Amino acid sequence: MDNKCQDLIIYYQNTRGLRSKTTEFFNNVRASDYDIICLTETWLKDGVCSSELFGADYTVFRRDVHKKVMVVMC
């Protein structure tokens, strides 16, 4: 049995809104060789399918936020 270790290639980005950049993001993902992609603050809604962003190459786990939350600290 071959027990060679492989490096994971991980990409992380705080996108601060991905809705206006879905095509550009999809093309960048297709051109890359990332094993894991982590995104925060995508601001995606139910109308954006995961396949629009990643194609069929990735298993996608999403947690879209459906309401705005305001926090006030004094």
Helices and strands as residue ranges (DSSP letters): E 10-14, G 19-21, H 22-31, E 36-40, H 51-54
